[in-house]
Amino acid sequence: MTDTRSERPPASSDPPGSERRAGGLGMVFWVTVAFTVAFVLLGVLFTDPFKRGLADASGFVIAKLGWAYLLMTMFFLAFAVYLAFSRFGRIRLGGPDEKPQFGRFAWFCMLFQAGMGVGLVFWGVSEPLLHYNDPPLGLAEKKTPEAADLALQYSFFHWTLHPWGIYAVVGLAIAYLSYNKGLKDLRVSRALRPLLGDRIDGPIGAAVDVLAVIATLFGVAVSLGLGTLQLDAGLGAAFGAPSGITLQLVIIAVTAVAYMLSASTPLDKGINWLSQASMVLAATMLVYFIVLGPTVLQLNAMTEGVGRYISQLIPMSLRMNAFDPDPWLGDWTIFFWATWIAWAPYVGVFIARISRGRTIREFIIGVLVAPSIFSIVWFSVFGPSAIDLDDRLGGALSAAAARDESVALFTFLEEYPLVLFTSVMFLLLVWIFFVAGADAGTVVLGSMSVVGGEEEPRRFVKLLWGAVMAALAAILLVVGGLGALQNAAILAATPFGFLMLALCWALQRTLAADHRDQVAGDDGSGGQSTAGAQMTRNKEP
C-alpha cells in the first residue's frame, strides 16, 4: 500500500508558525556553526593530535568502506542515465509552462565553476604527470607509452561522468521535490518527504540538514584550500613571493573579502558574471596551448584516451585490487569520489537553484555531457603536453609535481613563451573560480540552513557563512595542507553518500507515483497530479 502522506504536498514544509520565521536562523544554522567553531578550535589548540586523528579516521574509512564508495558512485551515474532516458525525461522542473531563468551558456558556466573549476586548474597538469610517474594500480611500468595512456584514461575517469552523475541525482531530487511538488524549499531534508512524510519536519529533518551543511562546508573548504595552494605556488613562481602558510592565510583573507562582496549581489549578477568571465578565460588558455603545444599529439591522445575510457568505464568503476591492495586507490579514486560526494549537497542545491524550467532529460544530459567534454579537452591539452615536456626535460616536471602538486602547473608554464603573462592569466583564472565558487557556497549554505530554505538568503547569513568557510579552510591548511583537505573530505562525504541513496529512492518513488496518477487520469479514473498533467501536455503537438 502506498503511503499517502508522502504524496500530498504539505501546506507547509515546516512546523506551525515557521512561516513567520522564514529566512530566520533556526536550529540547523546554530548547530552547524557550533560544530564548525569546535572543529576549528580543536585544530588550533591540539594541532598534532588533530592532524593524526583526521588521518587515522580517513584511513579507516578507505580501508573498510572503499568498496562502498565505488559501488555508490557507479550506481549514481547509472541512475542518472536511467532517469534521462526514462518516461520521466519529459517532465519540466517547475511545471509545463516554466521558462529557464538562464540561457544555456550562462547555465553551463555557473554549474561548471561550482562543480570543479578550481580543481581542474589545480590537477590539469599534475594528475597526468603523477599517473605517468606512478601508474594506476600497477597496471604498467612507469614512464612508458602504456603509462601515458593510463594517465589520460584515469584523468578522464576522475573528472567526467562519475562526478557529474553524483551532482545530477542530488540536484534533480532537490529540484523536482521543491519545484514540482509544491514544497518551495531547497533544503536537502525536504527531498526525503516521500519516504518520511511529516516526520521530516522534526528532529530527523534537522539532522539531515545538519549533515548536508557539514558535508557542504568541508566540500567547499577543500575547494578553497586547493585554490589557495595554487595561488600560493603561482605567486611564488611568477613574482618570487615567499610561499608558505603566512601567504596562504593572506590569500584566504583577501579572497574571502572578494567573495563576500560578490555574495552581496544578486545571483544573476555576481556569480553569473564571474562564471562567464572564467569560462572565456579558460577557453582562451586552452586555445593558446593548443596552438603552441604538440597539437597532433594532443589530438591523438584525446582520441585514444576517450576510446580507452569508454571501453574500460565499468572495469575502472569497480576495480578494487582485492587480492593485491594498493594505496593508490585511496590516494586517488576514493579521494576524488569522496570529494565529489562532499560537494554534492553544495553543487546539487546550486544547480537545482539555476535549473528551474529545464526538462529532466535536458537537465541530466546537460549536467553530464557538457562539463565532461570540457574536462576531456582540458586534460587532453595539458596532460600530453606535460608528459611530452617531462620526457624532454629528463623527468624534471614529474619530479616537481611529486614534490608539490600545486607547483606543477607553473613549472610547466616556464617552458612556454610569455611565461609571466600565462602565469598571471592562470592566477586570475584560479582566483575567479575561487571567488565564484565560494560565492555559490554562501548562497547554498544560506539556503540550507535558514528556516524555510529560501532561494535567496539574507545578506547577513551569506556573509556569516563566508567567514566560517574561510576559517575552516585556513585551519585545514594549517594542520596539514593538501593531506588534511583530503582526509576531511573523505570523513564528511561518508555519511552523506549513504543519505544520497535515500534521495534516489525518494525521487524514484515520487516520479513513479506521479506517473501512476497520470495513467489513472488518462483512463478517466481520477485527476492528474501536476507532474502527471505535465507529462500529458509534453506529448501534445
HELIX and SHEET records of a PDB file:
HELIX    1   1 THR A    4  SER A    6  5                                   3    
HELIX    2   2 SER A   18  ARG A   21  5                                   4    
HELIX    3   3 MET A   27  LEU A   45  1                                  19    
HELIX    4   4 THR A   47  ALA A   84  1                                  38    
HELIX    5   5 ARG A  104  ASN A  133  1                                  30    
HELIX    6   6 PRO A  136  GLY A  138  5                                   3    
HELIX    7   7 PRO A  145  TRP A  159  1                                  15    
HELIX    8   8 LEU A  161  ALA A  175  1                                  15    
HELIX    9   9 TYR A  176  ASN A  180  3                                   5    
HELIX   10  10 VAL A  188  LEU A  192  5                                   5    
HELIX   11  11 ARG A  193  LEU A  196  1                                   4    
HELIX   12  12 GLY A  197  ASP A  201  5                                   5    
HELIX   13  13 PRO A  203  PHE A  239  1                                  37    
HELIX   14  14 ILE A  245  ALA A  263  1                                  19    
HELIX   15  15 GLY A  270  LEU A  292  1                                  23    
HELIX   16  16 THR A  295  SER A  311  1                                  17    
HELIX   17  17 LEU A  313  LEU A  318  1                                   6    
HELIX   18  18 PRO A  327  LEU A  329  1                                   3    
HELIX   19  19 GLY A  330  ILE A  334  3                                   5    
HELIX   20  20 PHE A  335  ILE A  354  1                                  20    
HELIX   21  21 ILE A  360  ARG A  392  1                                  33    
HELIX   22  22 ALA A  396  ARG A  403  1                                   8    
HELIX   23  23 GLU A  405  VAL A  407  5                                   3    
HELIX   24  24 ALA A  408  LEU A  413  1                                   6    
HELIX   25  25 VAL A  419  SER A  449  1                                  31    
HELIX   26  26 ARG A  459  ASP A  522  1                                  64    
HELIX   27  27 THR A  530  ASN A  538  1                                   9    
END                                                                             
